[in-house]
């Protein structure tokens, strides 16, 4: 997978003359505590004001999220409030689809209400779009401002996931991306019927839509490998929140149609299961200790080999000190999430969904 990451060239726009009208979209629910920071970051972008709009959809917030968004109306921020009479399963997809109906931009750029970004974020993403004319661009997301070892472990594991998504694009086998930093042509979204066919799951506005684009327009997906394109968000502070988030992400796998992606995911899950079973057997049959040691070294070495350039890219190489501990914990976590992510409902922003 490291080869896939290396195939993507670092993107540094030498001279970017913005000419693309951009619609930045955010679906927000109960984000009153920090959404003003995200809005300010976006309004302060080094991108012509007349060439981008910010549309935020309030997804039935029970706090003052909508009031905060409305306070930016005089600076051009548009507020849409969801108001369905019937319950939905995929509120976020509904929010994005409603926002796209009123967009005037050629390029849709989606992010989340708890994200931060530098002033050249839009310039970098749109610069790559103008140079390569990709139908969809995935861009990097990283956790920051960690307050505990648990959060630092999440940062390293999440970086691994972002790297896998980038490597898949580099290897011409797009598999995953993150909706906190995703851009795509409005025209492509409409031609593909938006989220039709994947709207029965609460999650998947990013990854499953990526699969739709990859199938319809192979070879038209890019990754913005630029430090300026980074979007920052926060790890989960509790184990319960973390498990719910990862269950939500794993639930998307039931919709995978690419057999290569499915085979890779199954092989990774079986390897971790095998390692765990051999560890248990080693208590009864000491000869299994050697096999466990070999498997652990293989897993650790592969993850170190892959994560080293990724941590260097985000300027967080110090995170690698946590890798030994993470490699051990990851075995149990990966097995559990592989099962629970495809079973039953989970809680997302105070609602039980599937």
C-alpha positions as CSV (number, residue, x, y, z in Angstrom):
1,X,0.0,0.0,0.0
2,X,2.9,2.3,0.5
3,X,3.5,2.1,-3.2
4,X,0.1,3.5,-3.8
5,X,0.8,6.5,-1.5
6,X,4.1,7.1,-3.3
7,X,2.4,7.1,-6.7
8,X,0.5,10.2,-5.8
9,X,2.7,13.2,-6.4
10,X,2.9,16.0,-3.8
11,X,0.7,18.8,-5.0
12,X,2.1,22.3,-4.8
13,X,0.3,24.8,-7.0
14,X,2.9,27.2,-8.4
15,X,0.5,29.7,-9.9
16,X,-3.2,29.2,-9.2
17,X,-5.6,31.6,-10.9
18,X,-9.0,30.7,-9.4
19,X,-11.8,30.5,-11.9
20,X,-14.0,27.8,-10.5
21,X,-17.2,28.6,-8.6
22,X,-17.2,26.5,-5.5
23,X,-20.1,25.6,-3.1
24,X,-18.9,24.6,0.3
25,X,-21.4,22.4,2.1
26,X,-21.8,21.4,5.8
27,X,-24.4,19.3,7.4
28,X,-24.6,20.3,11.1
29,X,-26.4,18.8,14.1
30,X,-25.8,20.2,17.6
31,X,-22.5,21.9,16.8
32,X,-23.1,25.1,18.7
33,X,-19.9,24.8,20.7
34,X,-17.5,25.0,17.8
35,X,-19.3,25.6,14.5
36,X,-18.4,29.3,14.6
37,X,-14.7,28.4,14.3
38,X,-15.3,26.3,11.2
39,X,-17.4,29.1,9.6
40,X,-14.6,31.7,10.3
41,X,-12.0,29.4,8.8
42,X,-14.0,29.1,5.6
43,X,-14.8,32.8,5.3
44,X,-11.1,33.6,5.7
45,X,-10.0,31.4,2.8
46,X,-7.5,32.8,0.3
47,X,-10.0,32.4,-2.5
48,X,-12.0,35.1,-4.3
49,X,-15.2,35.8,-2.3
50,X,-17.3,36.0,-5.5
51,X,-16.2,32.5,-6.4
52,X,-17.4,30.5,-3.4
53,X,-20.5,30.2,-1.3
54,X,-21.0,28.5,2.1
55,X,-24.2,26.6,2.7
56,X,-24.9,25.0,6.0
57,X,-27.8,22.6,6.7
58,X,-29.1,22.4,10.2
59,X,-30.1,18.8,10.8
60,X,-32.7,19.2,13.5
61,X,-30.3,20.6,16.1
62,X,-31.7,20.9,19.7
63,X,-29.1,23.6,20.6
64,X,-28.3,27.0,19.2
65,X,-26.6,25.7,16.0
66,X,-29.1,27.3,13.7
67,X,-28.9,30.7,15.5
68,X,-25.2,30.8,15.2
69,X,-25.3,30.0,11.5
70,X,-28.0,32.6,11.0
71,X,-25.8,35.2,12.6
72,X,-23.5,35.0,9.6
73,X,-26.2,35.8,7.1
74,X,-24.8,39.3,6.5
75,X,-21.5,37.6,5.5
76,X,-23.2,35.5,2.8
77,X,-23.6,32.2,4.8
78,X,-26.8,30.4,3.7
79,X,-28.8,28.4,6.2
80,X,-31.1,25.5,5.3
81,X,-33.1,23.8,8.0
82,X,-34.4,20.2,7.5
83,X,-38.0,19.8,8.3
84,X,-39.3,16.3,7.4
85,X,-42.6,15.0,8.6
86,X,-41.4,11.4,8.4
87,X,-38.4,9.9,10.1
88,X,-35.3,9.2,7.9
89,X,-32.4,6.8,8.2
90,X,-29.9,8.9,6.3
91,X,-30.2,12.5,7.6
92,X,-26.8,13.6,6.5
93,X,-27.3,12.4,2.9
94,X,-30.7,14.2,2.9
95,X,-29.0,17.4,4.2
96,X,-26.3,17.3,1.5
97,X,-28.8,16.6,-1.3
98,X,-31.0,19.5,-0.2
99,X,-28.1,21.8,-0.1
100,X,-26.9,20.8,-3.6
101,X,-30.4,21.8,-4.9
102,X,-29.6,25.4,-4.2
103,X,-25.9,25.5,-5.0
104,X,-24.6,27.7,-7.8
105,X,-21.1,26.2,-7.8
106,X,-19.5,23.9,-10.4
107,X,-17.5,22.1,-7.7
108,X,-19.1,20.8,-4.4
109,X,-16.7,20.8,-1.5
110,X,-18.0,19.0,1.6
111,X,-16.6,19.3,5.2
112,X,-17.9,18.9,8.7
113,X,-19.1,21.4,11.3
114,X,-16.3,20.6,13.8
115,X,-13.4,21.0,11.4
116,X,-10.6,23.5,11.1
117,X,-8.6,24.4,8.0
118,X,-5.8,26.7,6.9
119,X,-6.3,29.7,4.7
120,X,-5.1,27.9,1.5
121,X,-7.4,24.9,1.9
122,X,-9.8,25.8,-0.9
123,X,-7.0,27.1,-3.1
124,X,-5.2,23.8,-2.9
125,X,-8.2,21.6,-3.6
126,X,-9.5,23.7,-6.4
127,X,-6.1,24.2,-7.8
128,X,-5.7,20.4,-8.3
129,X,-9.2,20.3,-9.8
130,X,-8.4,23.0,-12.3
131,X,-5.2,21.2,-13.3
132,X,-6.5,17.7,-13.5
133,X,-10.2,18.0,-14.0
134,X,-11.0,15.1,-11.6
135,X,-14.6,14.2,-11.1
136,X,-13.9,13.6,-7.4
137,X,-11.1,14.7,-5.1
138,X,-10.4,13.1,-1.8
139,X,-8.2,15.2,0.5
140,X,-6.5,14.5,3.9
141,X,-8.0,14.7,7.3
142,X,-6.1,14.4,10.6
143,X,-6.9,14.6,14.3
144,X,-5.3,17.3,16.4
145,X,-5.2,18.8,19.9
146,X,-5.2,15.4,21.5
147,X,-5.7,15.3,25.3
148,X,-4.8,11.7,26.2
149,X,-3.0,8.6,25.0
150,X,-6.3,7.2,23.8
151,X,-6.8,10.2,21.5
152,X,-3.2,9.9,20.2
153,X,-3.8,6.3,19.4
154,X,-6.9,7.3,17.5
155,X,-4.9,9.9,15.5
156,X,-2.4,7.3,14.4
157,X,-5.1,4.7,13.5
158,X,-7.1,7.3,11.7
159,X,-4.0,8.4,9.7
160,X,-3.7,4.8,8.7
161,X,-7.2,4.9,7.3
162,X,-6.7,8.1,5.4
163,X,-3.5,6.7,4.0
164,X,-5.3,3.5,2.8
165,X,-7.8,5.7,1.0
166,X,-5.1,7.7,-0.7
167,X,-3.1,4.5,-1.5
168,X,-6.2,3.0,-3.1
169,X,-6.6,6.0,-5.3
170,X,-2.9,5.9,-6.2
171,X,-3.2,2.2,-7.2
172,X,-6.3,3.0,-9.3
173,X,-8.5,1.1,-6.9
174,X,-10.4,3.7,-4.9
175,X,-11.8,2.2,-1.7
176,X,-12.4,4.9,0.9
177,X,-12.4,8.6,1.6
178,X,-13.6,11.0,4.3
179,X,-16.6,13.3,4.0
180,X,-14.8,15.9,6.1
181,X,-12.7,16.8,3.1
182,X,-14.3,15.8,-0.1
183,X,-14.9,17.6,-3.4
184,X,-16.8,16.5,-6.5
185,X,-18.4,18.0,-9.6
186,X,-22.1,19.0,-9.1
187,X,-22.7,17.7,-12.6
188,X,-21.5,14.3,-11.8
189,X,-23.5,14.1,-8.6
190,X,-26.7,14.9,-10.5
191,X,-25.9,12.5,-13.4
192,X,-25.4,9.6,-10.9
193,X,-28.7,10.4,-9.2
194,X,-27.0,11.7,-6.1
195,X,-27.2,9.2,-3.3
196,X,-29.8,7.0,-4.9
197,X,-29.1,3.4,-4.3
198,X,-27.0,4.1,-1.1
199,X,-29.6,6.1,0.8
200,X,-30.8,3.3,2.9
201,X,-27.7,3.5,5.2
202,X,-27.2,6.4,7.6
203,X,-23.5,6.6,6.6
204,X,-21.8,6.5,3.2
205,X,-22.2,10.0,1.8
206,X,-18.5,9.9,1.2
207,X,-17.2,6.3,0.7
208,X,-20.2,4.8,-1.1
209,X,-20.5,7.8,-3.3
210,X,-16.8,7.5,-4.2
211,X,-17.6,3.9,-5.3
212,X,-20.4,5.2,-7.5
213,X,-18.1,7.7,-9.2
214,X,-15.3,5.1,-9.6
215,X,-17.6,2.7,-11.3
216,X,-19.2,5.2,-13.6
217,X,-16.1,7.3,-14.4
218,X,-13.0,5.1,-13.8
219,X,-9.7,7.0,-13.6
220,X,-11.2,10.3,-12.7
221,X,-10.6,10.3,-9.0
222,X,-7.7,12.1,-7.4
223,X,-6.2,12.7,-4.0
224,X,-4.9,16.2,-3.0
225,X,-1.5,15.3,-1.4
226,X,-0.9,18.8,-0.1
227,X,-0.2,19.9,3.5
228,X,-2.3,23.0,2.8
229,X,-5.3,20.8,1.9
230,X,-5.4,19.3,5.4
231,X,-8.6,19.5,7.4
232,X,-8.3,19.1,11.2
233,X,-10.8,17.5,13.5
234,X,-10.9,15.8,16.9
235,X,-10.6,12.2,18.1
236,X,-13.4,10.8,20.3
237,X,-12.8,11.4,24.0
238,X,-14.5,8.2,25.2
239,X,-14.3,4.5,24.2
240,X,-18.1,4.4,23.8
241,X,-18.1,7.4,21.3
242,X,-15.2,5.8,19.5
243,X,-16.9,2.4,19.1
244,X,-20.1,4.0,17.8
245,X,-18.1,6.0,15.2
246,X,-16.2,3.0,14.0
247,X,-19.4,0.9,13.9
248,X,-20.9,3.6,11.7
249,X,-17.9,3.6,9.4
250,X,-17.8,-0.2,9.2
251,X,-21.5,-0.4,8.4
252,X,-20.8,0.9,4.9
253,X,-19.0,-2.4,4.0
254,X,-22.4,-4.1,3.4
255,X,-22.8,-2.0,0.3
256,X,-19.4,-2.7,-1.2
257,X,-19.6,-4.1,-4.7
258,X,-15.9,-4.2,-5.8
259,X,-14.8,-7.8,-5.1
260,X,-11.1,-6.7,-4.8
261,X,-12.0,-4.3,-2.0
262,X,-14.1,-6.9,-0.2
263,X,-11.3,-9.5,-0.6
264,X,-8.7,-7.2,0.9
265,X,-10.9,-6.3,3.9
266,X,-11.7,-10.0,4.5
267,X,-8.1,-11.0,4.3
268,X,-7.1,-8.3,6.8
269,X,-9.9,-9.3,9.2
270,X,-8.9,-13.0,9.0
271,X,-5.3,-12.2,9.6
272,X,-6.2,-10.4,12.8
273,X,-8.5,-13.2,13.9
274,X,-5.8,-15.7,13.3
275,X,-3.4,-13.7,15.4
276,X,-5.8,-13.5,18.2
277,X,-6.7,-17.2,18.1
278,X,-3.1,-18.2,18.0
279,X,-2.4,-16.0,21.0
280,X,-5.1,-17.8,23.0
281,X,-3.8,-21.2,21.9
282,X,-0.3,-20.3,23.0
283,X,-1.5,-20.4,26.6
284,X,-2.2,-24.2,26.1
285,X,0.3,-25.0,23.4
286,X,3.6,-23.0,23.9
287,X,4.7,-23.8,20.3
288,X,2.1,-21.3,19.1
289,X,4.1,-18.4,20.7
290,X,6.6,-18.5,17.8
291,X,3.7,-18.2,15.3
292,X,2.2,-15.3,17.3
293,X,5.6,-13.5,17.4
294,X,6.0,-13.9,13.7
295,X,2.5,-12.6,12.9
296,X,2.9,-9.7,15.3
297,X,6.3,-8.7,13.7
298,X,4.7,-8.9,10.3
299,X,1.8,-6.7,11.3
300,X,4.0,-4.2,13.2
301,X,6.5,-4.0,10.4
302,X,3.9,-3.5,7.7
303,X,2.2,-0.8,9.6
304,X,5.4,1.0,10.4
305,X,6.5,0.8,6.8
306,X,3.2,2.3,5.7
307,X,2.8,4.9,8.4
308,X,6.3,6.4,8.4
309,X,5.7,8.6,5.2
310,X,2.2,9.4,6.3
311,X,3.3,10.8,9.7
312,X,6.0,12.7,7.9
313,X,3.4,14.2,5.6
314,X,1.3,15.6,8.4
315,X,4.4,16.5,10.4
316,X,3.5,14.2,13.3
317,X,6.3,11.6,13.3
318,X,6.3,11.5,17.1
319,X,3.1,9.5,16.9
320,X,5.0,6.4,15.8
321,X,6.2,5.9,19.4
322,X,2.6,4.6,20.1
323,X,2.6,2.1,17.3
324,X,3.6,-1.0,19.3
325,X,0.7,-0.5,21.7
326,X,-1.6,0.3,18.9
327,X,-0.7,-2.8,16.9
328,X,-1.6,-4.9,19.9
329,X,-4.9,-3.2,20.6
330,X,-5.8,-3.0,16.9
331,X,-6.1,-6.8,16.7
332,X,-9.0,-7.0,19.2
333,X,-10.6,-3.7,17.9
334,X,-10.5,-4.8,14.3
335,X,-12.1,-8.2,15.0
336,X,-14.9,-6.6,17.1
337,X,-15.7,-3.8,14.7
338,X,-15.7,-6.2,11.7
339,X,-18.5,-8.1,13.4
340,X,-20.5,-5.3,15.1
341,X,-20.2,-2.9,12.2
342,X,-22.5,-5.2,10.2
343,X,-24.9,-6.0,13.0
344,X,-27.9,-4.0,14.1
345,X,-28.3,-0.3,14.8
346,X,-26.0,2.3,16.3
347,X,-26.2,5.7,17.9
348,X,-25.2,8.7,15.7
349,X,-25.7,12.2,17.1
350,X,-28.4,11.1,19.5
351,X,-30.4,9.0,17.0
352,X,-30.5,5.3,16.5
353,X,-29.8,4.5,12.9
354,X,-28.6,1.6,10.8
